[in-house]
Amino acid sequence: MQDWYIVFGITFALLLAVQVILAVKTLRRLLTPDGPLLADPDCPPAMVLLCLRGGDPFLHRTLSRLAQQDYPNYRVRIMLDSEQDEAAVCVRDAFGETFPANFEVRILQHRYDTCTYKMSAILEATQDLPPELAVLALLDGDSVLHRSWLRELASPIVRGETLVTTGNRWYIPDRATLPNLVRFWWASFALPLMYVLQFPFGGSMAVRPDIIRDERLRSRIRHAFSEDTTIGQFVNELGHRVEFQRTLVINNGEDISLRGLFNFNTRQLLAVRMQHSGWKWLGSYGLLGSAWVAYPILRGWFPFEPWIIFIFRSLLAVMFLQTFLQDWAIRRILKARGERHPWWNPWRLVLSVLGLAVVPFINTPAVFRAYLTRRINWRGVIYRLNGNPPVQVEADLWQAHAAPSATPQTPTRAAV
């Protein structure tokens, strides 16, 4: 058993060291002010692209906030999966018969069977970008924005500081449930990794238009599972860094189930594994977490040396301190822009402790699933993975609501 003691001790010591480094880097970024925002006369033309398939709980709010941006010169292009899609109903409900003058809605016509449908939508929506465009912003249907969101995304790009800007996700749940608090912990671990390993957040990011026009990137997107990691990897290979804006944290308070969280986590890991060089670090970090699962099980059968118990408890203390300092820093950002979210109370704290205990039992299987899975269902489409090409459309389970033109097509056959 002595060898096992050493393995556990080294593993927990590595996790402790990594956690301290991540905590210091992330907290420093969250507490360091961003650069100045563009003044109105300095804001060049920008476009926001929103690709929708299926309804999102906060889509009405997302659309409303999109129409209220304080950026003086922007357009919004909404790409719907089909006229019968649930999201199309939400868009019509949000604006009625009269859309804002700077909004346009398109229906996806051309699909590739070598990438996810969202990638097809992005490729189609960006094939005719206006030549004067200086910023292209991307978001998801569940991203509830603040008024200065687009200005904050655009400022570093317009100043020539970066090719890609992004924010990050955070979860302060409206309701205190165990799955919601497990996701809170998941976000607290994901946020530092995304920042340090340069994974953009597709729910809030912007790119310089010439990047999205680059045929080398478009070729990758035609075989991609996700746009954010694909763009992030491409920009890193060009020798540039993704610029994380501390004020661009997007909070999501919707409910989730443990099964839903497991599937979501798997998709996030898959996107990194398939398209980003940071996977070797993220995957290793996730596998180290398997010791977290084994420790309490083995502790009931074998006595551990006091020094191992000390390192484990130190790791717990660092995780709690890091998470609640991150939460404090992010709440300051949210409060500064007028957002109010449920504060901690005894019940939330109790569920939070239980949630931390559950996290490794969600994350570790998700890491193994991301390594091994060859098929995944995402928004009603079943994709085959890791073949040639790496992403292939197998079946559209929502095809009953899709327009006739929604038949998957190969890159050489345009839909009629």
Beta strands, then each sheet from edge to edge (+ up, - down):
strand 1: 46-52
strand 2: 74-80
strand 3: 103-107
strand 4: 135-139
strand 5: 164-170
strand 6: 204-207
strand 7: 243-251
strand 8: 375-378
strand 9: 381-385
strand 10: 391-396
sheet 1: 3+ 2+ 1+ 4+ 6- 5+ 7+
sheet 2: 8+ 9- 10+
end
